[in-house]
Amino acid sequence: MNRYSLFSTLPSCFCVALTPAAFALADDTVDQSQLEEVVVTATKRDTTLQDLDLSATLLGRQDLIDARVTDIRRIDDLVPNVQFNDTGQLGAVYISIRGVESNSFIVNRAAVYIDGIPFRELNNSVLAQLDGVEVLRGPQSTLYGANTSSGLVLLKTRAPSDEIEADLTLTGSTFDNGESLQATGFLGAPLIEDKLSGSLSFRVTDADYFVKNIGSTPQGPGRIEESFLQGRFRFTPNDTLTVNATGYFIDTAAPGVYSIDGYPVELEAYNAIYGEGAAFDPSNPFSIPPVNGALRAGDFTFLNDAPKRMDIQELVLGVSASWAIGSNTVDAAISHRTEKVDDYGFDIDNSNGPFLAGAQFDDVTVSSAELRFSSDTSRSLSYTIGASVYLEDEKQALASLVFGNSLDDFVRAPQQGVESEDWGLFASATWSPQSMDKLSLTAGLRYDSAQRTITQQAGVLDLGFAEFFFQELDLNETFDEVLYRFAARYEFSDDLTVYSNLASGYTPGGFNIAAATEEALDDVVRFESEQLTSFDLGLRWRSKNRRSSFAAAVFYLEADDWQEITALEDAQGNVISTSVITSRAAIESKGFELEGRTELSKSLLLTANLGVVDSTYTDFAGRGADLVIGSGVKLVPEYDGNVALRWQFGAGWFVRGEVNFIGAMPLDEGIRQGFDANAKDTQEAVEVLGLQFGWESERYSVRLFGENLTEERRFSGGAFPNAVFPNDGLLYGPVDSPRVVGLELNAKL
């Protein structure tokens, strides 16, 4: 399929809706309820969106409320050429931007900051009282360092103010496999007049799992019990100093749940093999028996027998300060985060057969700090200089279970450890020539040093039919990089700006925590740093009455030493290692994104976005290279888009409808590496519908909502073959939520 033939699959109204002419049709005589001037903070200086010299999407609190964004994975519906992939309803979230994918084995290539605190891996449970989202597309490495090669996502939670504020939201929803109840609250107040204010927010969730396990797992079909508590303080002792402090704790218990459960991409073939015995030969002891019996997997049901339970405890603390020295500013921030995850129940055979299961236990500690100086932005030459430090210590242990049925039956392999010590020095300057004050030129440089240390104890991971060995390792290496960004912006008028960028990014190399058969031990240890270069060109326009806006950008990027997840095989095709990262590939990606919004009248708001990308492998060293080179990068849809229309009528009533368009998306390049070239490895194009109807006043609101109304079965993350047992020729991956219908009640003080 031609990757740019997608317009034949999209409604013509969608394409028309994203042209500046369409936005110009808005009533130009009405000057009320104008679109607000939006300020970007992710550039480490407050800049209006119109004055920004890079591609970005900003979502304010009202945007998030209107779209009912209560889940991190929903953000990508509102941002073109951005995908929030996951490993499951409770699993980690991985961000792909402009064809630069991230997955559960590769650290995020897009950095995430929550209230200024860095997260290189993000789970879906950290979102509560979200107040704003900033998504910057393209490398942000000169300001943020490693792991920002595709972009940056900045999340801001609700801060305390100088007034008493309180609200409570109760949400109940239902879906085919169960129901969900959630309570969310916020209380903020001044503690010392004009000096100190504070807030508390909480969220409590009790929900069934979206995808129901109808197998014989002892812990049941899957349930989530989660508690979240956050406190924030804002201290302003004088006009020049502001100090912010935040802390939150998450406690999650999920009996019957494993974070990376995989569901068959091809249901009919799966049920034929494991239910009807299509691959069973009684004379062949290595054939696949029909272990599911009379049970059959469905769109949102699956069959596993492995004991399952997931427990997460996460504590985050952060303090930041901003000190004005005349017209200059000094900013400092420090944070500390700990996370403990016990994750039981990887059903290796993906069936109800009592064979093998795995588990993983992680303890992560992260500390970070940053100091920067920013000069007066009113001068023709302004600059920022600074330094940052990022420290991470991860302890990990794998476990296996052979023919057992209890959490206590898992046998742990020795604990392994990886440490990261990153530091960077950065500087950025912007110059506007006095003779051409509409032109601004920006240059940024960063020196980044990333030290990686692995401490691996010798041991064995026993899978019954084979033993995988951890070799004793104590390795240390530093990966250095000089990163750059050059940008130009020209302001044709107050309402039309064009910009261009040339920037670099990188993802540091490192060491694998991996087990392998004895003959493969030396091949699984080390991988190199990944380098990326990106160029883009864009524009922003807004109407004179500020009721309409439009943005567009085109881009091209290429990455070398591309880090890829794989499993080593011997000459007979037998898997001889757990999953390992290699750096023996290259990709290129090109495309464009369009965004627009317009108030068609005082009561009718239209928003729309569209992203198109062609991301392919240009090099690959490994089995099946001829099949991989030229094929699409996994987890990158050919296009993604959203159209939403919100109509307010009567005394506070409203209706909002939206449709999300997601193009065809490769689920895994591993299948092209030779596991089974005939397996279905692509998520077909899909449209997802949502609808809201409600009433709102200054203090109260009621909302009835429906999501995924046509109950599309869409895969939300990478899919992998069942390669440990005789290959069944299928792929398994996580699926997005089914149709959900619910009621939301909100009251404000």
C-alpha positions, 0 to 999 in steps of 0.5 A: 500500500502507498503510505500516502494514499491515506486520503482516500480512506479519510472523510473529505470533510476531515481534510477540508476541516484542516485548511486555513480557509475552513477556519477563516469561515468562522464568524469574524464579527464576534469577539467574545470567548476568544481563544486564549494566548497560550504560554509554553514553559517546556522551552525553559522560558515562558514563550507564547505558542505563536512565538515558538520556533518549533512544532508543539501542541499545547492542551490547557485544563479546559481542553483536557476536561472537554475531551475527558482526558483521565488517562495518559494514553488518551493524550495522543488522540489530541496530538498529531504524529504522537502515539502513547503505546502501552504494554497493557491497562496497567503497564508502562507507557511508551511514546512514539513521535514522528515515526521514532518509536519506543516500546517496552524494551527500549527506554523512551526516546521521548522524555516525560516531565511531570511537574518538572520531574523526569520520567524515562519510563512512565506507567499509566497510573500517574495521571491525576488532576492534570492541569496542562500538557505540552508536547514538543515534536523533534529533538529537545536534547540541547535542553533536556539531554539523553532520551529526548531524540523524538521530542518532549512531553511535559505534564503539569498537575493542578497547583495551589492558588491564593484562593480556596478551591475544592472539587470532587468528581465521581465516575462510574462506567461499565463495559462488557467484562465489568465495571469501574468506580473512581473518586477524584478530589482536590482541595487547595487553600492559602496557608499564609496570606500572600506567602504560602499556599497548599493543596491536596489531591487524591484518586481512588479506583476500583475496577475490573480489568478491561480484558477478562481472563476466562482461563484457570488463573487462581487469582481470578479474571483481573481487578485493579485497586489503586490509591493516589495521594498528592500534596503541593506547596507554593511559597512566595516570601517576596516578589523575587523568589518562588518555591514549589514543592510536590510529592505523591504516592501511588499504591496499586494492587491488581490480583489476576493481572500481569502488566504485559499480557499478550492477546492473539492478533488472529483470534480464529487461528488461535482458537483453531490451534488451542481449542480445536487441535489444528496443530496437534499430532499425537505421534509428535511430542512437540506438537501443540495440544488443544489445551484450551478445551471447549473454551474460546478466546474473544475480542476482549477475553483470553485464556491463561492459567498462570498465577497473576498479580501486580503490585506497584508502590511509587513515591515521588518528591520534588522541589523547585525554585525561581529567583528573579535577579533584576530582569534575569532569572535563576531556576533550580530543581531537585527530585527523588523517586522510588518505585517497586514493582512485583509483576507475576504471571507472564504466561509463556505458552499464552494458553490455558495449558499448565506449562510455564510462567514468568515473573519480574521484580523491579526496584528503581531509585531516581534522583535528578537536579538542574540549575540554569540562568536565563537572561533578560528576554526583552533584549535583542540577544538573550541566552540560557546556560545550565547544568543537569544531573540524572542518577538511576539505580535499577535492581531487577530479578526474573523468576520462573514457574514450571507446572505450578499454580501458586505465586509462592511456586515462582523460583527467582533467578539472582538479582541483577542491577543497572546504574545510570549516571548522566550529567550535562552542560547546556547553553542556548542563545536567541538573537533578533537583529535590530535591523530585522526585528521580525527575525529571530535566530537560535543556537543551542549546544549541549555536552552530555555524558551518560555512564552505564554500569551493570552488575550481574550475578551468575545464575540460572533461569530454569524454564523446564525444557531449557536452562538460560544462564546469567553470566557474572558481569561487572561492566562500566562504560561512559557514552559522550555526545555533543548535541546541537539545535539551530532554529530560525523564526520569522514573524510576517505579522502578529498572526503569521509566523514561520520557523525551521529547525535542525537538531540532533538527539541521542539515546545512550548505549548500555548493557543488557540484563539478559539470560542466554544459553552458554554458547550465546552469552558473549553476544548479549552484553553491550549495545551502542549509542543511537544518533538522530538528526532532524529537520523541520519547517512549520508555520502558525496562523491565527485570525485577527479576532483570535477565534481561529488558529492553524498550524502545519509542519513538515519534517525529515529525520534519520537515525543510525545505530538504531536500538532494536529489541530481538532474541538470539537464535541458533542455526536451527531457529531455537531461541537461545537468549531472553530479549536483548537490545542491539544497535545494528539498524538505521531508519528514516522518517518523513511526514507532516502534521496539521492542527486547527481549531475554530469557534464557528459560533459562540456555542460551537467549537471545532478542533481537528488534527492530522499527522502523516508519517512514512517511517522505514528501516534503511539498514538492518544487520541480522536474520531476515535483513532483506525483509526488514529493510524498506519495511515500516517501523513498528508502532508507527501508524501511517496516519493519525487524526482527530476531529471533535465538535462541541456544541453548547445550547440552552442553559448549560447543556452541551454535546461533544462528538469525536472521531479518531482515525488511526492508520495501518500500523506494524506491530512487530518487525521481529516477524520479518526477521524470520519467525513466521513471515505469514503471520499477521503483523499489522493493525489495520486502519480503524476509526474510534468514535466517542460521544458526550452529553451533559450539563454544567454550571459554575459549581456542578456538572453531569456528563454521560459519556461513551468511548469506542462506541463501535467496540473496535479491537485495536492493538495498543503496543508491540506484538511478539511471537510465541517463540519459546514453544513450537512456533504457533505462527501467531503474534500476541500483544496488548489491546486498547479498551473496549466500549465504555459507557459511564456517568461523571458527576462533579461538584466545585466549592 
